[in-house]
Amino acid sequence: MAVALSTILYGLLTLVLISVIAHTAQQILLPNRSRPPTVFSLFPLIGSTVSYGADPYAFFFACRAKYGDIFTFTLLGMKVTVYLGADGNNFILNGKHRDLNAEEVYGPLTIPVFGKGVVYDVPNERFMEQKKFLKEGFTGGRMRKMVPLFVKETELFLESSPEFRGKTDGGAIDISSVLSEISLYAASGSLQGKEVRALFDSSFATVYRHLDDGFAPVNFMLPGLPIPINWRRDRAQKTMQQFYLDIIRKRREQETEQENATKPEHDEEKADMISALLHATYKDGTPLSDPELANLMIALLMGGQHNTAASGTWIMLHLAHQPQLIEELYAEQAAVLGPDRVLTFDAIPNLKLHNNVIKETLRLHSPIHSIMRKVKRDMPVPGTDTVVPKGHILLSAPGVPSRQAEFFPDPLKWDPRRWDDPTMLERINAAAASGGASGEGGVASSPYLPFGAGRHRCVGETFAYAQLLGIVATLVRRVKWEQVDPDADVPKTDYSSMFSRPVHPARVMWSWRET
């Protein structure tokens, strides 16, 4: 038995060795000159998975120095071609749907979480219509109603959560957990109404976390893997969908009752996305079904919470290293908002330093470091002899130009003041304009693309800025904070999830502000 086992192990090791030798020889001796250069690796299936996963930006810049802007690496057996820089962003983000497909890349990961009939589970044309539905929900009138809710939720958390309630002398907190909770409450209440918000005060928050855990890296490759994290994900998806379906049914019943009673409709009943989309209809006349609306609300809630939680945490951590900047933000509120410091949607553009803090954080810490598309047919790269072959994954990294000294001097330094530099702004605007005035090309050419570009650009940009600013401004008004260890650096980035974020836990010291 022992001899048979050793023979099997010997055979497996021999196969691995032969595979490594063949893989190495092919890279060195048989390169295809019409294809992008290949990042050298020893193991054919693993390739550069470890180095890319540990720090994507370090990997991108190291490969760029050796291979140029276009190169191919192996990621868990997939051939991924990276095209860096403004030309790469234009090539990928503004690519035609017939050439580049997002559904095949992200569908296996997102469909079990968001559910059927929405986002990447439908043809691209239908998804674009769903995005339009959501975009039309972010009207100026609704945003004006949302900003006070962002402030209210932040104040409520400070008054009621165990981290703050009764702590007269302040203390140490994990700011990543705090921002995660505040952003969840703010997004659910402002986007989807009181019924949704109320349930997050109970055990329903656990259901949300179980669904959120479905974005685990393993599910990029094996979304149906029978493991506990996926069993909880699937149960949570059904629970949340049914929860939204119940609310939708009640909203429709209320509408019918109002119509029968000829009761005038109150404006606030149309203030959230659920009511706004109750009668949404596709171009072909098909109404948005209730299950589609329910699953769209799941996707909307996660989109409204993830990025704010990560970006808000980075803001708090950087400010903890510059407490004098917190006081400048506090003074700006007094100068712009008056002694009562009442924040409104219309006042947001006038809070220049607050906006600069958000811009700088999104520049250096964009939550999504890689945007991927499946290549549907061979794609020649303009101005080169290179052809990206069908079947490859094309990867755009909009955060790379944001980390280049060409556009942002001392690019790895977090410096909100840089956004007051007119010379830097001229460089950014010139780079954006270089992509051409037609369509969305000029947008994709910008070195600052925190919300993407092209057909898949985030529709919630205005909401995200307002939510971030509302939460941060309220924290500035109510508390002070600083780093726990005066000699510590800002925490490193955790790239293990679909959304990059600070390494957990991320702690700061806080105290109440005397007002």
N, C-alpha and C positions, 0 to 999 in steps of 0.2 A: 504493500500500500504506500509506504514511504517512498519507494523507488518510483512508483507511478506518479505520485504527487510532485516529486522533484523533476521528473521528466516534463510534466505539464508546465511547471514554473519555468523551466529552462526553455521550453518552446515559446512561451509567452515573451520572455525576455529577448529571445532571438528575434521574434516578430517586431518587437518594439525597436530593437537596434537596427533592423533592416529598414523599418519605416523612417527612423531618424536619419539614417544614411541616405536613403532615397530622397527624402524631403530636403536635406542639406545640399545634395548634389544637384537637384533640380533648380534650387535657388541660385547656386553659384555657376553652374555650367549651362543651364538652359533658360536664361531669362528671355521673356517675350518683349522685344523692343517697342512694340506698339502699345503695350500696357504699362500702367504706372509701375514704378520701382516697388519691389516688395521688401517690407521690413523683415530683416533676417531673424529667424527663430529656429530652435532645434526641434521642437515637437509640433507635428502637423496639425493636431486638433486644438491644442492649447495656444500655440502661437504667441501673441503678445497680450493675451487676456489678463495676465497678472499685472504687468506694468501699466497697461491702459486703465484697468480697474482701480489700481491704487492711487493714481494721480493723472487723470486725463490730460491736463494742461502741460504737466511736465513731459508726458509722453509726446504730445503734439509738437512742442517746441524742440525736443530732442530729435524727433524724426524730421522735422522741417530743416534743421541744420544739416542733416545728413542726406536727405532725399529730395528736398524742395517742398513746394506747396502741395504736390499730389503724390500720394503713396498708398500702398495697400498693405493691410496687416490682417492676420488671422485672429478672429474672436470666436472662441468656442466652436471652431469648425467653419465659421462663416468668413467669406472674403469681404472685407470692409475697405473700401477706397475712400480715403480722406482727401478733401480738397479745401485747403485753408485759404484765408484772406478774402478780400471783397469779391474777387472773381469767383472764388469757390462758393461763397454765399449766394451770389447771383445765379450761378450755374445750377445750384441745388434748390434753393428756396423759391426761385422763380421758374423752376423746371415745369414742363408740361406734364399733366397727369398721365398722359399716354406713355410717357417715358419713365416717370418716377412715381412709385406707389408707397403711400404711408400706411395704408391699411394692413398690408402683409407684414410690416415690421411691428406695428404697435397693436394690431388687433388681438393676437393671442394673449397679450398682457392685459389689455384694457377691457375686452368684452366680458370676461368673468366678473370684473369689478363693476363696470358701468351697467352691464346688462345688454340684452338684445335690442336691435332696432335703432341704435343711436351711435354717433361718433364713428368709430372704425368698423362697425358691424353693418354698415350700409354703403351703397355706392357713393363715390366722392361727391357727385352732384347733390345727393340727398343730404349728406353731411354739411355741405356748404349752405344749404337752405336752413338746416338746423342752427348753424352758427349765425345766420342772418336773424332768425327768430330771437336768439339770445341778445344779439347786438342791439336790436330794436328795443329790448327791454331796459337797456342802460341809457334811458333818456335823461335829459337835464333835470326834469321834474322829479324823477325817481331818485337820482343821485342827490338832489337837495334834501330829500327825506332820509336818505341812507346815512349821510354824514352825522347827524345827531344821534343815530342809533349806534354808530361806531364809538362815539364818545360815551354814550350811556352804558354800553356793554363793558367798556374798559373801566369806568368808574364803579360799576356794579361788581366787577371782579375784585377790584381793590378793596371794596367794602365787605365782601362776603367770603372770599376764598381763604382757606386756612393759611396760605402763605403770607397774607397781609392782615387779616382781621385780628384785632386785638394786639398787634405787634407795635407797641408804642415806640420801641427803640429800634425798629427795623430789623435787619438780619441778612442772612445769605439765602439766595433762592436759585433754583435752576431756571434761568430765564428762557431757555428753549421750551420747557414745559408750560411756563406761563404764557408765552406768545402763542403756543399751539392751542391752548384753551381759549384765550381771548379771541383769536382769529376765527376759531370754530363757532363760537357764540355770535360774533359779529357777522360772519358770513351767513349763517343760517337764519338769523333774525332779519337781517336787512334784505337778503335776496329772496327768502321764501316764506316769511311771515311768522306770526306768533305761535302757530301750532307746531311748526318745526322747531323753533327755538325752545319752546317749553320742554320738549322731550329730551333735549340735551342736558337738562338739569337732573335727569334720572339716569338709569342704567343704559339708556340708548347710546350714550357716548361710547360705551364699550363695544356696541355693535358697529359703530363707525370705525373704531380702531381695528376691529377684526377685518372689516372690509378694506381699510387702508393697508393693512399688512399684506394684502394680495399683490401689492406692487413689489414684492420681494424679487431680487435679481434672478433667482432660479426660475421664476415664472416667465422670463423672457424666452427661455428655451423649452421649459416643461410646464406650461400653465395647468395641465390636467394631472400633475403628479399627485397621487393619493397620499398626502401628508396632512397633519393636523392644521397647519396654517391655511391650506386650501379648503379643507372641510369647513373651517370657521368662516372663511371668505365667502363660500357659496351659501352658507346659511344666512350670513349677514346681508348678502345681496338680496335674497328673497324677502328678508324681514324689512329692509329699507324700502324696497320697491312696494311692498304691500302697505307700508306706512304712508308713502306718498299717494298711492292709489286711493286710500281711505280719505285723505285730505281732498284730493281732486273730486271724488264723488260728493263729498259734503259741499264743496264750493259750487258744484253744478246744481245740487239741490237748493242751495241758498239763492242762486240766480233764478231758478224756476219760481221759488216762493216770492221773490221780489217782483218778478214779472207779473205773476198772478195778482199780487196786491197793488200793482202799479206804484210801487214804492220807488222814489228816486234813488239812484245808485250813488253811494258815497265814494269819493275819490280814493280814500285810503284803502278801500277794498281792491283797488287795481294797483296798489303800490308795490306788490311783490311779483316775482317772475311767474309763480304758479297761476295767479289770476291773469297776468298779462298774456300767457300762452294758452289759456283754456280754449280759445277759438282760432288758434294758429292753423293755417292751411298751406299745404305745399302748392307749388306752381301748377301741378296737374289737377288741382282741385281736391286732393285727398287731405282730410283733416289729420292733424297730429293726434295720434291715438293716445289714450290714457296711459298704457304701458310705456309708450315712447316718451311721453311727458314725464312720467315718474322716473325713468332711467336717465333722462336728460337732466333732471334735478339732482340726481346723484352725481353726475359728472360735473355739473355746475358748482355744487357745494364743494367738491374736492378741489376743483380749480380755484375757487375763491378762498380756500383755506390753506392749501399747501404752500404756495408761493409767499403769501403774507407771513405765515409762521416762520419760514426759513429766512426771508429777507428781514423781517422785524427782529429776529434774534441776532442777525449779523449787525444790524444798526445798534442795538442795545450793547453788544459786546464792544464794538468800536468806540461808542460814546463812553463806555466805562473806562477806557484808556485816556479819554480827553474830557474829564468832568467840566473843564472850563467851557467847552463847547455846549454842554448841556445848559449851562447858565446863559450862554448867548442865544440859544433856542428859546429859553424862558423869556428873555428880554425881548426877542423878536415878537413873541405872542402878545406881550403887553403893548408894543409899538403898533402892531398891525390890528389886533383884535380889541384893544382897549383894556381897561382895568378888569373887566369881567371875564376876559379871555374866552368868549363864546365863539367856537369854531363853526363856520358855515362852509358850504360847498363853494360859494362864490368868493370866499376869502382865501381859499387854498392857493391860488396862483400868486398871491401877494406875500406868502410866507417863503421868501426866497431861500433862506438858509435851510429850512425844513425840506424844501424840494431838492436842494443840492445834496443833502444828506442821503435822500432816497436814491437820486440819480447815481451818486458815487457808489452806493452799496450795490445797486443792480449792475453797475459796470464791472465791479470786481467779484461779485458773488451771484452771478446769474444762476437761478435754481436749476436750469437745464443746460448742461455743458455740451451735449451732443444731439443733433437732429438728424435722423436717419430716414432714408428712402430706399426702396427696393428698385433696382434698375430693370426695366421691362424690355429694353432692347439696347443694342450696342450704342453708346453715346460718345461721339468724338468730342474732345475738348477743344473749343475754338482757339486758334492761334498756336496749336501744338500738333504733334504727331501722335498724341496719346488717345487711346480709345478705352473707355470704361466698359467692360463687357457685361452683357446681359446676365443677370443672376447675382451680380455683386450688390452689396449694400453701399450706397453713397452716404457719406457722413459730412455734415457741415458743423463747424464749431464757431458760432458767432462771437463767443467770448474771447477768441484768440486775438482779433484786432483790438479789442478793448484792453488787452494786456500788452500792447506794443507801444514802445516809446515814440514811435513815429507820430502817433496821434495823442498819446497821453504821457507826458514826461514823468519819469519815475513811476512807471505804471502799476507796480505792486504796492505802492503806498496808498492807503486810504486817506484821501484828502478832498473833502467837499468843496474847499475853496477853489479848486482847479476849475470848477464850473463858472467861476466869475472871470476867467481869462478869455477875453475876446479872440485872441490869436488861436487858442485851442478850439474854440467854437467855430472859427472860420475853417480850420483844417477839417473838422468833422463834417461841416456843411459841404465843403468842396468835395470830400470823398463820397458823400451821399449823392451829390449831383453828378458825379462821374459815371454813374450807372445808367444815365439817360433819363430824359424827362417823361418818357411814356410809361404807362403801366405802373408796376410797383418795383421796377428795376432799381431806380435811384434809392429807394428805401433799403433794399438788400445790400447796397454798396456801402452803407454807413458802417463805421467801426463801432457804433453803439446800437445794438439790437437786443435789448433785454426781453422784448416780447416777440421776437422772431420777425419774419417778413413773408411776403407772398400769400398764397391762398390759405395757408395754415397759421397766419399771424393771429395772436391771441386777441379775442374780441373784448376782453375784460380789462384792457389797459387802464382806462379811466377809473374803473372801480378799484383796481389794485392800488393805484397811486392814492386815491382818496381814503381807502381803508387803512393803508399803511400810515399815511399821514395822520389820520384821525386817532389811531391807537397810540402812535409815538408821541404826538402832541399832548394827548391826555396824560400819558405817563410823565412827560416832562413837567407838566403843570402840577402834578400831584406828588411826585417823588423825586429823590435824587439817587444816584447810584454810581458805583465805582468798582474797579476790579477787586477781586478777593485777594490776589497776590500782586503787590505792586511791581514785582519783577517778572511776572508772567507775560507771555505774548498772547495775542488773540488766538483762540483755539484753531486747530487745523480743520480742514474740510473733510467731512465724511461723504465719500462717493459711492457707498455701498448700495444706496437706494436709487430709484429712478430720479428722485429729486435730491440734488446735493444740498447739504446743510452743515452747520457746525457740529463737530464731534460732541456727542452727548455724554455726560451732562455739561452744560455751559453755565457756570455760576457767577453771580455778581453780588456785591454787597449793596443794600439799599437802605434808605431812611426816608421818613415823611418830610415833605417840604413844608416849611412854616409859611402859611398864607394869612 
